[in-house]
Amino acid sequence: MAVTRRRPSRLAPHPVLVEREAFVTDLDPRHDGLRIAHLTDIHVGRITPRRHIREAVELANRAGADLIALTGDYVCWKLSEIAMMEEQLGGLEAPRVVATLGNHDYFTSASRISAALRRNGYDVLFNEHTTVEVRGAPLHVVGIDDPVTRKDDVPAAFHGLSGRAGTRVALAHCPEASHAIAGHGADLILSGHTHGGQIWVKGLSDRIFYKRMRRRYRVGMYRVDESELYVGAGVGFSGVRARFGNGTRAEVALITLRVRPQAG
């Protein structure tokens, strides 16, 4: 499901809708089939075209998700990009749109960016959670603040959820915080930050990303302890207007929750 109104550049193709399933142990049957649209790393600015972001918004709206999750890096570096972001990322349509911030948001202005998101009607979580009633069952959306700038406080974000029934979906910009988040009982973790590598040359990029940088999660679905982790490739561009290599294409992810079959 790609937007095809214009011919895309070979190195900067239009965003696509990527559909994945997350299998959750002991998922409330009422949440089997629940859909979450995930957008991350928007990077509004001179490198990411406005039409590119509007196409991502259109993809998310067409998906008809129960929840839209945003996991940070809405701008690049400049204060002037915040007003642009408010306009370009506006109009997301779902029963709830919930956001956390990323490192570029803190490098720019966390307070101004969160205010812009809220003016669009989106919830912004800072090491806290909110509960949404979806299909008659509670969905706890846990927002962990940016791990890269060390604003994260996982215990605070989950405080008060111990022993409470309901599905737990955690949002955190950087996937490297996933083990701590999984330890607090998240069913699904949504992250970004990596851009899928953005420019990925097999062999060379593997050595840099996994060995030199010691990263564990690049893009796609992973199992972290008892949690499902999805790392999105992101929407925008950073540094150069190019994405090249397997797993780097700009995307909106649509994650469908499923009951994990019992072993045996």
N, C-alpha and C positions, 0 to 999 in steps of 0.2 A: 504494500500500500504506500506508494511513493507519490509525491506531488510532481506532476510532469508538465506543467504549463510552460516551462522554459527549458531550453537545453542546458544541462549543467556542465560546469567545467569538469574535466577529467579528474583534477586534483581537489576540487571543492564541490562534490556532487550534492544534490538536494538531500535533506534528511529523509530517513525512511522510518516506518513503524516496525519495530522488532517485537515479536510476540514470544513470550516465554511462560512456562508454568513453574510455580514454586510449590513443592510438595511438603506440607506441614504436618508434623506428628500431632495427633489428637486435635486436629482442626475442628472447630464447631461446624457441623454439617451445613448450617445456614450460611457459612462463609465459603463453602465449596463453590467455586466459580466467581468469587469476588474479584474485581479487576481494578488494578492500580496503574495509572499512567505515570511514568517517571521521566522527568526532565532534569538534566544537570549540566553544569558548565556552559552556561548560555554565552558568556563573554561578549556582552554588548560593547561595541566600540567600532573603530574604523576598519578593523580586520574582518569582523563578521557582518555581512550585509543584513540590512533590516528585513528584506524579503525572506532570507534564510530562517530567521527567527519566527517570522509570521507563519511560515510554512510549518514549522514545528508546532506552533500553537494550534494551527488548523488540524494537524495530525492528532494531537492530544484530544481536541474537542470531538473529532469524528469517532474516536475510540469509544466514547460513551462510558468512561470509567466511573467507578463508585467513588474514587478518590484520585486526586492528582497530587503527586509528591515532587517537590523541588529540593535539590540537595546542593545548592550553592554555586559560587562563582558566577554571579549575574553580570558583573562588569569586569573590565581588565584592570585599570589603574586610576582612572581619572574621575574626579567629582562630576565633571560635565556629562559623564556616561550614565549617571543615575537617572536623570530625567528621561533620557533616551530609553533606558531599560524599563522604566515605568510604563511608557507608551508601547514599546515593542513587545513586552511580555504580558500586556494587559489582555483581558478577555478570555482567560482560561475558564472553562465551564465544567463544573463537577459539583456534587453536593458539598464537598469541602476541598479546598486547595491548601496544602500545608507545606511550609518551607523551613529549611535551616540554612545557615550561612556557610560560606567557604573562605579559604584564606585570602583570595583576592578581594572579597567583600570587607574583610578586616584591614587589608592593606589600603583600602580606599576610604570607606566610612560605614561601619556596621550600623550605626544609628540611622543614618540617612537612607541606606539601602533597605533596612527593615521597615522604615516608615513608608517608603515608596511601595513596597510589597503589600503592606497593610492597606494603603489607599486603593489598591486594586481588589481588596476584599480577601486577601490571602492571609492565613494564620502564619505567624513566624514564631518558632519555638527555640528557646535558649535553655538547654539542659532541663527540659520539662516535658510533660506529656499532655495530650488532650484525648478525650474519648468521644468517639462518633458511634452512633447507633446505625448499623448497616444491616439490613435484612432481618431486623429484630434481635440482633446480637451485638455486643460491644466490640468495637475495634479501637484498640489503644494505639495511638500514633505517638511515638516517642522521638523527640527531637534532640539529638546530641549536638552541641555546639562544635565549632571547627576544631578538629584534632591537630591540624598542621600548626596553627598559632597557639596551641595549648589552651584553648578555651573550653575544652570538653570536660564534662563532669558526669560520667556515666551513672554512678550511684544516685546523684541528684535527679537525673532525668527519669530514672525508674522509681524514684521514691513514691511509696504509696501503692504500687502495683502488686506487691508481693501477696500472693494468695487470691488475687482477684481474677475471676473468669474473664475470658475474652482473648481475641487474637492480638498479638503485639507486633507492630510494624515499626522498625526503628529507621530513622533517617540520620545519616552522618556523612559529611562531605568526603572524608578520606577512608578508604576501606581498611587501612592498616589498624584501625581501632576496633575491628570486628570481633576479635577474640574476647575483649572485655565486654562488648555489647552482648555477644552470645551468652556469656556467663551470667547475664541478668535475665535470660529467658526470652530473648527476642525470637519470634518465629521467622520473620523476614527482615533482612537489613538491606537498605538501599543506599548506594554510595556512588561517587563519581571520581573526580580529581585527576584520573589518569589519562583521559581522552582516548583510551585504548592504545596509548602510545603516540597517537596522531600521525607520526611518520614512523612506520614500522618496517624495518629491513630484517628479514628472518636471519637468525644467527647473530648478527651484530647487535641488533636491538635486544635480543634475548639476553646476551651477556651483560649489556649495560643495565637493563631493567632489573633482572633477577639476581645477578651476581654483584655488580658494582653498587647499584642502588639498594639492593636487598629488599626489593618489593616482592610481595607474594601474589597480589591480585591485580590483574591488568584489565580484563573486560569479561563480561558474561556471568554465568551462574556458578557459584561455588557452595560447597557444604562446609560450614565452620561449626565444629562441635554438633549441636543439635539445631543449629539455625541455618536457614538458606540466606545466602548473600548474593545480591546482584550488583555488579559494577557496570554502570552505564558508560558508553563511549562519549556521551555528551552531545551537545547541540552545536556549539560555536567553535571558534578557532583561537589559538593563542600563539603569538609569535609570527606565524605565517598563515596565509589563507590556503591551507592545503591539508588534506588528510590522505594518507597513502599506506596501503598494506592491510593485511587481514585483521579484522576487528576494529578498524579505526573509523568507519563511516559514521557520519553524524546521524543521531537517532533520537527517537522517542520510544521508550520501552513500554510495552503493555504487559504487565505481570498478572497472571491469573492464579489465584490460590487454589490448591487442590488438596484433598485429604491424602496423606501419605499412606500407602497400603501397608498393612501390618506384615512383618516378616513371617514367613512360614505359612 
